[in-house]
């Protein structure tokens, strides 16, 4: 729903909205604990018979006669007739061994936590601020999590990167944040973390079956918004693996071939507007 500055001001006391020409309000949107949700999914999967191998790296895909036959891991070989490569920043490296090239770039993104002047800001929604290239949301009762909306720092080796935000990043996010919420000038930095985005050129994921290799599937390139898409993505990939087609959504716009369609590589991009093994 598009709302005006007066309506937005009632929802966001303490915000400076003078530079906002358009404001979108999503009353049914929200946020969740990503780590807690992931652990809950994993626990339920184990209850349903899934075996998990923590701290185990997939190092090689085994292909025999045009079919997937297994995965070599740091703990040994796993025989498999169907394999889903959902390895995030490591997906390209695994699939390159099979002659499959993914147009993925890996970048480092930082999030900082600041104290929140609760007495001055009675209501704080989660928001994406396109003007100031930041996003933020409440964390608990007295903190605010914020990150920058830029392209991030390119990462050559996803196994080696800094896990904490830099001083430069903290200051940049803080500066942009106070433009929207002036009261945040009274805040203090408390903690932060950094993680990896694995992005496609059009920032939409690749969900597909690999042509020419029976039993091999791709679920990668979620470009920083994979958490919110995860339930639908999981259901869709399960349908693709079990039924050979999907019913939850039409995945044809998400196929790998879109990056090589038409007279140039940009033509197919979406517009900006035995056992089964999952890696």
C-alpha positions as CSV (number, residue, x, y, z in Angstrom):
1,X,0.0,0.0,0.0
2,X,1.4,3.4,-1.0
3,X,0.9,6.0,1.8
4,X,1.7,9.7,2.2
5,X,4.1,11.3,4.5
6,X,1.4,12.2,7.1
7,X,0.3,8.6,7.3
8,X,3.8,7.3,7.5
9,X,4.7,9.9,10.2
10,X,2.0,8.4,12.4
11,X,3.6,5.0,12.0
12,X,7.2,6.1,12.4
13,X,7.5,8.8,15.1
14,X,11.0,10.2,15.2
15,X,11.6,9.6,11.4
16,X,12.6,12.4,9.0
17,X,10.5,11.7,5.9
18,X,11.0,15.0,4.1
19,X,13.0,13.4,1.2
20,X,10.5,10.6,0.6
21,X,8.5,11.0,-2.6
22,X,6.9,7.5,-2.2
23,X,6.4,5.3,0.8
24,X,5.2,1.7,0.7
25,X,3.6,0.2,3.8
26,X,3.3,-3.5,4.2
27,X,1.3,-4.2,7.4
28,X,1.5,-8.0,7.0
29,X,5.3,-8.1,6.6
30,X,7.6,-8.9,9.4
31,X,11.0,-10.5,10.2
32,X,12.2,-13.7,11.9
33,X,15.1,-15.2,13.7
34,X,17.1,-16.7,10.8
35,X,19.4,-18.9,12.9
36,X,16.5,-20.1,15.0
37,X,14.4,-20.8,12.0
38,X,17.2,-22.8,10.3
39,X,17.8,-24.9,13.4
40,X,14.0,-25.6,13.6
41,X,13.9,-26.7,10.0
42,X,16.9,-29.0,10.6
43,X,15.4,-30.5,13.7
44,X,12.1,-31.2,12.0
45,X,14.0,-32.7,9.0
46,X,15.8,-35.1,11.3
47,X,12.5,-36.1,12.9
48,X,11.3,-37.0,9.4
49,X,14.4,-39.2,8.7
50,X,16.9,-36.8,7.2
51,X,20.5,-37.4,8.1
52,X,22.6,-34.3,8.6
53,X,26.4,-34.1,8.4
54,X,27.6,-31.0,10.2
55,X,31.2,-29.6,9.6
56,X,31.4,-31.8,6.5
57,X,32.5,-30.2,3.2
58,X,31.3,-31.5,-0.2
59,X,34.4,-31.5,-2.4
60,X,33.4,-33.3,-5.6
61,X,30.4,-34.5,-7.5
62,X,30.6,-38.0,-9.1
63,X,29.1,-38.3,-12.5
64,X,29.0,-41.6,-14.4
65,X,27.4,-42.1,-17.8
66,X,25.6,-38.8,-17.6
67,X,24.1,-39.5,-14.2
68,X,24.9,-38.3,-10.7
69,X,26.2,-41.2,-8.7
70,X,27.5,-39.7,-5.5
71,X,29.3,-36.9,-3.6
72,X,32.8,-36.9,-2.2
73,X,32.9,-35.2,1.1
74,X,35.6,-34.4,3.7
75,X,34.2,-37.4,5.7
76,X,34.2,-39.8,2.7
77,X,32.0,-40.7,-0.2
78,X,28.2,-40.6,-0.2
79,X,26.3,-42.6,-2.8
80,X,23.4,-40.7,-4.3
81,X,21.1,-40.9,-7.3
82,X,19.9,-37.3,-6.9
83,X,21.9,-34.4,-5.6
84,X,20.8,-30.8,-5.0
85,X,23.6,-28.2,-5.1
86,X,22.4,-25.6,-2.6
87,X,25.9,-24.7,-1.4
88,X,25.6,-20.9,-1.6
89,X,29.0,-19.3,-2.3
90,X,30.5,-22.8,-2.9
91,X,28.0,-23.8,-5.6
92,X,30.0,-22.5,-8.6
93,X,33.1,-24.4,-7.6
94,X,31.2,-27.7,-7.3
95,X,29.4,-27.4,-10.6
96,X,32.4,-26.2,-12.5
97,X,33.8,-29.7,-12.1
98,X,30.9,-31.0,-14.2
99,X,31.3,-28.4,-16.9
100,X,28.4,-26.3,-15.6
101,X,29.1,-22.5,-15.3
102,X,27.0,-20.4,-12.9
103,X,27.0,-16.6,-13.3
104,X,27.4,-16.1,-9.6
105,X,29.3,-13.4,-7.7
106,X,30.2,-13.6,-4.0
107,X,30.3,-10.5,-1.9
108,X,30.7,-9.7,1.8
109,X,27.9,-7.8,3.6
110,X,28.0,-6.3,7.1
111,X,25.3,-5.8,9.7
112,X,25.7,-3.6,12.8
113,X,23.7,-3.5,16.0
114,X,23.1,-0.2,17.8
115,X,21.4,0.7,21.0
116,X,17.9,2.2,20.5
117,X,16.7,5.3,22.3
118,X,13.4,3.7,23.2
119,X,12.1,6.6,25.1
120,X,12.4,8.8,22.1
121,X,11.3,6.3,19.5
122,X,8.1,4.6,20.7
123,X,7.6,2.6,17.5
124,X,10.2,1.3,15.2
125,X,9.2,-0.8,12.2
126,X,11.6,-2.8,10.0
127,X,12.3,-0.8,6.8
128,X,14.3,-0.6,3.6
129,X,15.5,2.9,3.0
130,X,16.2,3.2,-0.7
131,X,17.1,6.9,-0.5
132,X,19.9,6.3,2.1
133,X,20.8,2.8,0.9
134,X,20.2,1.2,4.3
135,X,17.8,-1.3,5.9
136,X,17.1,-1.8,9.5
137,X,14.8,-3.5,12.0
138,X,14.3,-3.8,15.8
139,X,16.3,-6.5,17.6
140,X,14.9,-7.4,21.0
141,X,13.6,-4.5,23.2
142,X,16.5,-2.1,23.0
143,X,18.6,-2.7,19.9
144,X,18.4,-1.9,16.2
145,X,20.1,-4.0,13.4
146,X,21.2,-2.1,10.3
147,X,23.0,-2.8,7.2
148,X,24.0,-1.1,3.9
149,X,22.2,-1.6,0.7
150,X,25.3,-1.4,-1.6
151,X,26.9,-4.1,-3.7
152,X,29.2,-5.3,-0.9
153,X,32.9,-6.2,-1.0
154,X,33.8,-8.9,-3.6
155,X,35.1,-12.1,-2.1
156,X,37.5,-14.4,-4.1
157,X,37.7,-17.3,-1.6
158,X,34.4,-17.8,0.4
159,X,36.3,-19.8,2.9
160,X,38.3,-16.8,4.0
161,X,36.6,-13.5,4.9
162,X,36.2,-11.2,7.9
163,X,33.2,-12.1,10.1
164,X,33.0,-8.7,11.8
165,X,32.0,-5.3,10.3
166,X,34.8,-2.8,9.7
167,X,35.0,0.5,11.4
168,X,34.4,2.2,8.1
169,X,31.2,0.2,7.5
170,X,29.9,0.9,11.0
171,X,30.4,4.6,10.5
172,X,28.8,4.6,7.1
173,X,25.7,2.8,8.2
174,X,25.4,4.9,11.3
175,X,25.7,8.1,9.2
176,X,23.0,7.0,6.8
177,X,20.8,5.7,9.5
178,X,20.8,9.1,11.4
179,X,19.6,10.8,8.2
180,X,16.3,8.9,8.4
181,X,16.2,8.6,12.3
182,X,17.9,11.7,13.8
183,X,17.4,10.3,17.3
184,X,19.9,7.5,16.5
185,X,22.7,10.1,16.8
186,X,22.3,9.3,20.6
187,X,23.0,5.6,20.1
188,X,26.0,3.4,20.5
189,X,27.4,0.5,18.5
190,X,27.2,-2.8,20.4
191,X,28.1,-5.6,18.0
192,X,27.9,-6.8,14.5
193,X,28.6,-9.6,12.0
194,X,29.3,-10.1,8.3
195,X,28.2,-12.8,5.9
196,X,28.2,-13.7,2.2
197,X,25.7,-12.9,-0.6
198,X,25.8,-15.2,-3.6
199,X,24.2,-13.1,-6.4
200,X,23.1,-13.6,-10.0
201,X,23.2,-10.7,-12.6
202,X,19.4,-10.2,-12.2
203,X,19.4,-10.9,-8.4
204,X,17.0,-13.7,-8.7
205,X,17.8,-17.3,-7.8
206,X,18.6,-20.3,-10.1
207,X,16.3,-23.2,-9.5
208,X,16.7,-25.9,-12.2
209,X,17.7,-29.4,-13.2
210,X,21.1,-29.6,-14.8
211,X,20.8,-30.4,-18.5
212,X,22.7,-33.5,-19.5
213,X,23.3,-34.8,-16.0
214,X,20.4,-36.9,-14.7
215,X,19.7,-36.4,-11.0
216,X,21.6,-33.2,-10.5
217,X,19.7,-30.0,-9.4
218,X,20.6,-26.4,-8.7
219,X,19.2,-24.1,-6.0
220,X,21.6,-21.2,-5.6
221,X,22.1,-17.5,-6.3
222,X,19.5,-16.0,-3.9
223,X,21.3,-12.7,-3.9
224,X,20.8,-11.8,-0.2
225,X,17.1,-12.5,0.1
226,X,17.1,-16.3,0.2
227,X,15.8,-16.6,3.8
228,X,12.4,-15.2,3.0
229,X,12.2,-17.3,-0.1
230,X,13.4,-20.5,1.6
231,X,10.0,-22.1,2.4
232,X,8.7,-21.8,-1.2
233,X,12.1,-22.7,-2.7
234,X,12.3,-25.8,-0.6
235,X,8.8,-26.9,-1.6
236,X,9.5,-26.2,-5.2
237,X,12.8,-28.1,-5.4
238,X,11.2,-31.1,-3.6
239,X,8.6,-31.1,-6.4
240,X,11.2,-30.9,-9.1
241,X,13.2,-33.7,-7.6
242,X,10.3,-36.0,-6.9
243,X,7.9,-35.3,-9.7
244,X,10.2,-33.9,-12.4
245,X,8.1,-30.7,-12.5
246,X,6.8,-28.0,-10.1
247,X,3.3,-27.1,-9.1
248,X,4.0,-24.5,-6.3
249,X,5.4,-22.0,-8.8
250,X,6.5,-21.8,-12.4
251,X,10.3,-22.0,-12.3
252,X,10.9,-21.4,-16.0
253,X,11.9,-17.7,-15.3
254,X,14.4,-19.1,-12.8
255,X,16.2,-21.6,-15.1
256,X,19.9,-21.3,-15.7
257,X,19.3,-21.0,-19.4
258,X,17.9,-17.5,-19.0
259,X,21.4,-16.1,-18.8
260,X,22.2,-17.4,-22.3
261,X,18.9,-16.6,-24.1
262,X,18.7,-14.2,-27.0
263,X,21.3,-12.3,-29.0
264,X,23.3,-11.6,-25.8
265,X,23.7,-12.9,-22.3
266,X,21.5,-10.1,-20.9
267,X,18.5,-11.0,-23.0
268,X,17.1,-13.7,-20.8
269,X,17.5,-11.9,-17.5
270,X,14.5,-11.2,-15.3
271,X,13.9,-7.5,-15.0
272,X,14.8,-5.8,-11.7
273,X,11.3,-4.6,-11.1
274,X,19.5,-43.9,-3.9
275,X,19.7,-41.4,-1.3
276,X,19.0,-37.8,-2.2
277,X,21.7,-35.4,-1.0
278,X,21.4,-31.7,-0.5
279,X,24.8,-29.8,-0.3
